[in-house]
Amino acid sequence: MTLKMGLVKWYSQSEGFGIISPLDGGNDIYVNRSGIANSRKKLLTEGQRVEFSTYLGSRGLTAEDVIAY
C-alpha cells in the first residue's frame, strides 16, 4: 500500500463525499465519509492536508484510510 499526500478540493458535509487533489499532480480522487480514518465526525474541510491510499472503486479512483491533518 502506497500512501499519498493531497489537499481536500471540496467536501460536502451533508452528502458525505468530496474530492481530493493529490500533491503529485495526478487526477482528482473521490473520497467518501467511510474512507476517513481519524475523525469521529468523519469531516473534511476545503484546503485541509490529507494522507491516503487509493483503490479502484465504482466511481473511479477512490481514497481510503484518509488521515486529515
LUMTORTI-483264 format. One record per residue: residue in three letters; x, y, z of N, C-alpha, C in turn. Coordinates in steps of 0.02 Angstrom, whole numbers, plus 50000, padded with zeros to 5 digits. Layout:
N
AlaXYZXYZXYZ;...
This chain:
69
Met500424994150000500005000050000500455006250000;Thr500345010549952500715016749947500275022549971;Leu500545026450018500175032250042500345038350001;Lys499845042449988499935048649950499725054449994;Met499955060449975499755066550009499325070649961;Gly498855074349989498425078549948498085083949988;Leu497685087949952497285093149983496555091949966;Val496115093150013495395092550001495185098149955;Lys494955096449896494725101349846494035104049866;Trp493595099449883492945101149911492655095049946;Tyr492215096249994491905090750031491215093050054;Ser490705089250039490015090750061489885087150126;Gln489825090950181489685087950246489005084350245;Ser488515087350212487845084450212487795078050170;Glu488165077850115488145071950071488665066650090;Gly489205068850124489705064050148490205061850095;Phe490335065950046490845064249996491165070549969;Gly491725069649934492075075349905492635073149860;Ile493105077749848493655076649801494305078749835;Ile494825074649825495495076149849495935077349787;Ser496345082649789496835083949737497515081549762;Pro497805076449730498465074049752499015079249742;Leu499475079549788500025084249783500505082549726;Asp500495076249703500945074249649500685076349580;Gly500105079749579499845082349516499425077449476;Gly499275071749504498865066749468498135068849465;Asn497715064349441496995065649435496675066349504;Asp496135070249508495745070949569495475064149591;Ile495375063349656495185056949685494555057749727;Tyr494065053549716493435053449753493565051149825;Val493235054249873493275051949942492575051849972;Asn492425046350007491785045450041491905045750116;Arg491405047750154491455048050227491725041650257;Ser491545035950229491765029450257492515028450249;Gly492845032250205493565031650194493995035750241;Ile493665039850284494035044150331494205040150393;Ala494845039750409495075035350462495135038550531;Asn495295044850536495495047550601495025052650632;Ser494405052650614493945057650642493285054350662;Arg493075055550723492425052850745491855055550702;Lys491895061950685491355065150648491415063950573;Lys491985061350551492095059750480491995065950436;Leu492325071450454492255077650417492925079850388;Leu492895082850330493485085950298493295093050281;Thr493805097450276493675104350257494105106150196;Glu493855110650156494205112850096494895115450114;Gly495395113150076496085115250087496465111250140;Gln496135106750173496445102650226496935097650195;Arg497525096950226498015091950203497795085050227;Val497865080050183497685073250199498205068350173;Glu498245062650204498645057050182498155051350169;Phe498265047450117497775042450098498075037150053;Ser497735031550048497885026549998497295026349950;Thr497355022749895496825022549845496665015449823;Tyr496065014749796495865008549763495395010549705;Leu495305006049658494865007349602494165005049620;Gly493725009849631493035008449651492555009749594;Ser491905009349609491385010349558491375017549532;Arg491655022249570491675029249549492375031249525;Gly492775026349508493465027649485493945027149544;Leu494505030549539495005030449591494705033549655;Thr494725029749709494395031649772494895031549829;Ala494855036549873495305036949931495035032649988;Glu495505029550025495315025950085495875027150137;Asp495735025250198496225026350253496455033650256;Val495985038250246496125045450243496285048050313;Ile496865050950321497065054050384497115061550372;Ala496705065450408496705072750399497185075950449;Tyr497525081250427497995084950470497735091950483;
